[in-house]
Amino acid sequence: MAFTFVLLLAPQAFLPALAPLRLGLLTAGLAITAYLVDRFSWRRPITRVTPEILATAGLAAWAVLTLPWSYWPGGSVAFLLDVYFKTLAIFWLLSNVVDTRARLRGTVWGLALMALPLAAFGVREYLAGRFMDGGPVKRIVSYEAPLTQNPNDLALMLNLILPVTLALALSRERLAPRLLLLGCAALDAVAVVLTFSRAGFICLALTGAIYGAKLLTRPGRGWVLAAVLLAFACAPLLPSGYIERIGTITDIRSDPTGSAQERWGDTLAAIRLVEQSPLIGAGAGMNILALNEARGAIWKKVHNVYLEYAVDLGIPGLLLFLTILIGCIRSTAYVMRRSAGRPAWGDLFLLAEGIQVSLIAFAVAALFHPVAYHFYFYYMAGLALAARAVCETET
């Protein structure tokens, strides 16, 4: 949880004296060391063995095996060590350490509360009129942290935390905690809108649609009606130019910034690269170099997680990632089946449901973001496996 705090809120960005401590590496290293000491002391297995963990190990192994054919082998090695292996370490810890309902609730509470300053920062920047540049679309200055360095990333992070925040709110019986969590969720949604992120809007709408459909069949359907009425009441308060920005989702040519047209061109170029090298790929993290060669030196990644894996690691890499994604969604479905209809397990059912909605939101957001190897997906995937471990332990 200390590592999660550093990852999301980056205190060293506001207190430069903390930067030399390398808090992220320090907290992650302490967590891994403590976990390994505990396992060896009690002579317990280092990891649970599930199909998703095996697929993750296979994906990492395939990334290593394809290094000799990488566009830049040294760059791929550095990328794996600096980015992907750190992500996998936290995924491994989450799926093994969060093994009780109390720990699962605590983790989700932590995410919900840590998202609060992220959302509040975005709202404050918009109200203060601090934008990235003087372009045709006013994009807020984003929160200075590894996972929220631009408005699109901020929207993605908030969209992934929003469903589990709603799940936690629905699981609370006392009014005060429920209202606090619903307030956090509402602020997250407002901040997503103010990022002017098109992918953020799609994921926000998807989350609302999924939860609306689910809750309409349950006793708490009054919350759905209240949320719909509130959304209609707030529609006139949408920021100027937001509707036009969202309209470019279906009409790419109308985007005045040119980003939609550029990303569509990159998508087509990435597909051609996969057709040319379907087995090996360009090497882990090297799709940017492959795209430079294919369409000119723009030095931008393809904004699509699935194409990132396909261009970097070929079709085998993409299939391994899909195995992890689908397996984690199925794990949450397993927990929901086992806990459905059991009042004592109501909170576990709702948390698994929230994690599932987050994974589905990521599966859609993955079509628009270059975040294949980062923490966004793997954090929620770790929670999905943790929820299954809790369910299996208690039964």
N, C-alpha and C positions, 0 to 999 in steps of 0.2 A: 504493500500500500504506500510505503514511503517512495518507492520507485515510481508508482503511478502518479503520486503528487508531483514529483520532479518532472515527469514526462508531460503532464498536462499543464501545469502552472509555471514551470521553469522559474523558480525563485531567484536563480542566479542572474536572470535577465534584469531584475529590479534591484538586486543587491550584488553588485559586481564583486564584492569581497568573497562571495561564495564560489565564484567561477573556478579559481584554482583547485577547489576541492573535488571537482568533477563529480557532482552529486549523483548523477545518473549512474555512472560506472560504480561509484561507491555503494549506493543502495542496492543495485542489482547484484554486485559481487558479494555483498554481505548476505543477501537472501539466498543466493545459490550455495555459498559456503555453509551457511547454517542448515540448509536443507540436506546437503550431502552428508554433513557430520551427523545429523539426526538419523538419516537412513542407514549409514554404516554402523552407527552405535547400536541400533536396534536390529541390525541385520535384516533390513527390509528391502524390497526391490527399489531400485532408483526411480523407476517410472511405471505407471500403469501401461499396459499394452492394449491398445485399441486399434481398429482399422484406420482411424484418422491419424493417430500418432505414427503408425507405420507408414502411411501415405506421406506424412510430413517428412519423416526420415528419408523416404525414397526420393522426395522432391529435392531435399538438401543434397543427397548423394548424387542425384542426376546433375545438379548444378556443378558439383565438384568434378564429376566424370567428364563433363563437356568443356572443362577449362582449356584443354589444349586447342580446341577449335574456336575459342572466343576471338572476337575482333581485337581484343586487348586483354590477354590473359592476366597480366598484372592488375589491370583495372578491375577485372571480375573478382580476383582474389581479395582486393581491398574492399570492394563492395560487399562481398559476402561477410567479411570479418567486421566491417564497420556498421552494416545495416542488418542483413538478413539473419545472421546467426544470433545477434542480440534479440531480434524479434522472436526467433524460435525459442530462445532461452526463457523468455517471459511466458510464452505460450505453454511451454513444458511445466514451468512453475505453477501457473494458474490451474492447469488441468490436474495437478497432483496435490497441491497444498490446500486448495479450496475444496475440502472434502466433508464439510458439515453445513447444515442449513444456516447456522449462525454466521459462518465465514462467508457463505454466498450472499446472505443479506448484507453483511458488513461491507463486502466489496461493492455491491450495487449502491448502497448508501453513500459510500465514498465517491463513486462515479457521479451520482446525482448532485452531491454537494460541490464537488470540484468543477462541475460544469457551470455552476452558478456564476463564479467570477468571469469565466470565459464569455458567457452570454451577456452579462452585465457590461463587460468591456466593449463588446460589439455595439450594444445599444448606446453606450456613452459616446463612442466614437462617431456614430451617426448623428446623434443629437448635437455634438460639438462641431459637426461639419468637417471632420478630419478624414479626407479621402486620399486614395492612393495617387491619383493624378488628375489632370484636368480634362480627361477624355469624355466621350459622349455618355458614358455610364459611370455613375458615382459609386465606386467600390470603397468600402471602409478600410482603414488601416487595420490589419489583423493583429491578433494577440501574439506576442513574440515568444513562441514556444515551438518545440520541434514538430508538433502535430497540427499547429494552427498558424503557420507562417503566411498564409494568404487567405482571402475570404472563402474560397472554395473548400479549403481544408478545414477551416473553422466550421462551416456549414456541415461538412461530412461528420466531424467529430460530434457535434451537437445532435445530429440526426441519429447517430448510433447510440448515444446515451439516452435520448428522449424515450424510446420504447421501454427500456428497463426502469426508467424513472416512473413512467406511468404504471408499470407492473407493480412496482413497490408501493405506489400510492393506492392502487386497488387492493393490495394485500393488507393495508393498515385499517384497523377497526376504529381507532381513535380519530376524532375529527381534526385535531391540531396537526399531527404528522401528515395526514392525508392532504390537508390544505397547503401545507408547506411544500410537499412534493408536487402537487398540482401547480402551485405557483412557479416552482423551478421549471416544470415542463412547459408552462406557458411562456416564460422568459426565454427558454431555449428556442421555442418556435418563433418568437418575435425576432430574435437575433438571426435565425436562419433566413428569414425574409429580408432583413436589412443587409445581409451579405450580397444580395442580388445574384445569388448562385442559382443557375437554372437546374443543375443536378440536385442542389439542396431543396428546391421547390418540389421537384418530382418525388424525392424521398420523403419529404414532409407530407405531401398529399397521400403517398402510398401508406405511410404509417397511420394517418388519420382514417383512411379508407378501411384498412385491415382491422384496426381497433373498433371503428364504428360498426363494421359488420359483425364482429364478435360480440360486442357489448349489447347490441340490439336483441340478441337472443338470451340475455341474462337479466337477472333482477335489477342490475344497475343501469338499465337503459336510460334512466333519467339524466345521467351524466352525458350521454351522447347527445341528447336533445339540447341540453344546456350548452355543450361545446359547439354544436351547429349554429345555434342562435347567436352565441358570442362571436363566432367567425363571421356571420353575416353582418352583425353590428359593427365589427371592426373593419369590414371591407372598404368603407370610405376613407379609412385612415392609412391605407396602403401608401408607401412612399411614391412620390412622383416618378413616372417612368418605369415602374415595376411591371405593369401589365404589358407594356411594349417589350420589355426585356424577356418576359416569359414567352411572349409570342414568337420570339426567334427560335424556340425549341422546334416548332413545326415549320417555320419558314427561315431556313438557314441563311438565305441570301439577304434577309432584312437586318441582319446583325450589323450595326454601325461600327463595332469594334474590329470586325474581321476575324474574331477568335473562332466562331462557329465554322466559318468556311475553312479556316486553317486546320482545325481539328478533323474535319471531314476529309480533307486532303491527306492528312497524316494517317487516318484510318485506312484509306484505300492503299496508301503506300505500304503500311504494315501488313495488310492482307497479301499484297504481292510478294513481300519478303517471306511470309510463311509459305506461300506456294513454291518459292524458289528453294527454300531450305526447311522442309517440314519436320525433319528428324532431329537435327542437332541445334540449330538456331545460332544466334549471334553471340551467345555467352551471357551469363548472369549480369543484369544491369546494363547491357550494352546495346539495347534497342535504340538509344539516342545516336550512337555511332552508325548503326545500320541505316537509320532513317536519314542521317546526314548524307550518306552515300547514295541513297535512293532518290531523295528529293531536294538535296541541297543542304548546306550547313546552316541550319536554324538553331541547332543545339536544344531541341525540346524533345521530351519523351512522348510516346504515343499515350493519349489520354484514355486508356482502356486497359483495365487489369488483365482481361483475358488475352488481349493481343500482346500485352507486355510479356506474359509467360510464353505465348506461342512464338513471338519473335526471338526472345532470349533463349528459351529452352526447348523450342520445337513443340510439336503436338504432344509428345510424352509429358513434358512439363505442364502443359495446359490440362491434360487429363488427370494428372496427379493432383493439381490444385482443385479441379472440379470434384474429385473424390473427397478431398478434405471438406470443401464447402457443403456438398450434399450430405456427407456423413454427419457433420455438425448439426445441420438442420434436422436430420433424422434423429439425432440424439435428443434434441429438445422435444421432438414429437413423441419419442419413447417415454420421456419423463411425463409429458402431459397425459399420455394414455394411462400410465401407471398411477398417477396421482388424481386423475379425474374422478369426481364423485366421492372423494374422501375429505371430509371437512378438516381433519387434522393436517392434511397436506395441501390445503388451499394456497398457502403462500408459495410452496414449491411449484405448484402448477402455474401460478401467475408469473413467477420469475422465469420459468422455462419458456412460457409464452412470450414474455418480453424479449428474452434473448433471441428467440426464433424470429420475431419481427425485426430485431436489429440485424440479424444475418440476412434476412430477405431484403431489407433496405440496402445493405451493403452489396448484395448480388446485383441490384439495379444500379446503385451508385458506381459500381465497378465498370460500367459501360462508359463512364465519363471522367474517371480519375486515374492518374498514374501512380497508384499506391500499392502495387502488387506485393511488395516485400516489407511493407511497413506495419506498424502495430495495429492499425484500425481493425482489420479483419481478424488478425490472430488473437487480439485481446478478447473479442466476443467469441471466437472459436474456443479459446481456453475456458471461458465461462460456460459454454455449452457442454463441454466434456466434464467440467466440474459439476454441473447440475445433474448429469447422468451418474457420476460417481456418488453424489449425495443420495440419489434415488436408490441406487443399487445397494449402498451401505445400509440405508434405513430399512430395506426390505429383506 
